[in-house]
Amino acid sequence: MAKRLRDVSRQRPRELSAEELRTLYRLMVTVRLFNEKATLLQRQGRLHSFLNCIGQEAAIIGSAYALRPDDWIFPTYREHPVPLLRGVELKELFNHLIANSADRAKGRNLPPEYSFRHINFVSISAPVGTQIPQATGFAHAARLSGENLVVLAYCGEGATSEGDFHTGLNFAGVWKAPVVFFVQNNGWAISVPTSLQTASEGFAIKAEAYGIAGEAVDGNDLVAVHEVTTRAVERARSGNGPTLIEAKTYRLGPHSTSDDPRLYRPESEVAEWTGKDPIARLRKTLEGMEAWSEEFGTTTEREAAQEVQQAAAEALKEPMPDVQTMFEDVYDKIPWHLWEQREEYLEFVREKSEE
């Protein structure tokens, strides 16, 4: 159930059909297996680093599914389910993580910094929280130019301690920018617990200070997340201002492949939240709708595993980018001093390859 705060309409959005929920269940299973495969590849030295979203699939997918295709997304580093929801192929994500020659960024971005212009998925900002005022400004500019679109800005509860959080929400509240702020409160900002992040009873209540709507929702319940986000998106699109949503969820895995959460959080806490797994929760929802069968579950797992394995295998076969791509796509015509450095470096590479 969602906790309603300031100026929140009680109008209930349309209910998701059984077929939609089955499709979203398939995606959640695929995302979970993708996370596991990417983590394994990192452990094998096939890619540099990875940040998983295990345990947060319902919060991410349920919220993004409330958008129209022309709406925009300003993500963090855990929203890789969104490109898949919007039609990006699994192999494209693996291409980016591996940084091969088929990667749209030619292997020049950090692994979690996905960007897909054709689906309105903005490049991830490495500094925590900077996407929040960016999303607000984009939404305000879109409204000024007459575009009837909504911006969904994701962040973790850790980002709420950044000045950019205040700046973005304050500006959005004053100008009623068509933006939805989606805080995934997963319990931990790396090793900092929520209790050290805020003294308030939660994060949705902070909406009061900015004069905007606020809602808290069970982030592991895809249906509830979709309902709350749909209401917020409709509010923004109709000119009634932004909403701050707090999705209460849990990061079941490590912060990243460089992190060992066993050093700072109790196993009992992890076990408790494992029992609230969002994939299992959606299965129970489907069972309650009589839209579940063991055959569907088994087939979904098998097909998703095959798709993930095949996509990873194909991405691993791609060659790595040519070294000279480091000097491309910055200048229309490379300045003479960079051209000299380029030639010197390429000669060095040739000499090394002949040794």
Secondary structure as GFF3:
##gff-version 3
##sequence-region A 1 355
A	DSSP	beta_strand	3	4	.	.	.	ID=ss1
A	DSSP	alpha_helix	18	43	.	.	.	ID=ss2
A	DSSP	alpha_helix	57	64	.	.	.	ID=ss3
A	DSSP	beta_strand	72	74	.	.	.	ID=ss4
A	DSSP	alpha_helix	81	85	.	.	.	ID=ss5
A	DSSP	alpha_helix	90	98	.	.	.	ID=ss6
A	DSSP	three_ten_helix	117	119	.	.	.	ID=ss7
A	DSSP	alpha_helix	131	144	.	.	.	ID=ss8
A	DSSP	beta_strand	151	156	.	.	.	ID=ss9
A	DSSP	three_ten_helix	157	161	.	.	.	ID=ss10
A	DSSP	alpha_helix	163	175	.	.	.	ID=ss11
A	DSSP	beta_strand	179	185	.	.	.	ID=ss12
A	DSSP	beta_strand	188	189	.	.	.	ID=ss13
A	DSSP	beta_strand	192	193	.	.	.	ID=ss14
A	DSSP	three_ten_helix	194	196	.	.	.	ID=ss15
A	DSSP	three_ten_helix	204	206	.	.	.	ID=ss16
A	DSSP	alpha_helix	207	210	.	.	.	ID=ss17
A	DSSP	beta_strand	213	218	.	.	.	ID=ss18
A	DSSP	alpha_helix	222	237	.	.	.	ID=ss19
A	DSSP	beta_strand	243	248	.	.	.	ID=ss20
A	DSSP	three_ten_helix	261	263	.	.	.	ID=ss21
A	DSSP	alpha_helix	267	274	.	.	.	ID=ss22
A	DSSP	alpha_helix	278	288	.	.	.	ID=ss23
A	DSSP	alpha_helix	294	317	.	.	.	ID=ss24
A	DSSP	three_ten_helix	323	327	.	.	.	ID=ss25
A	DSSP	alpha_helix	336	354	.	.	.	ID=ss26
###
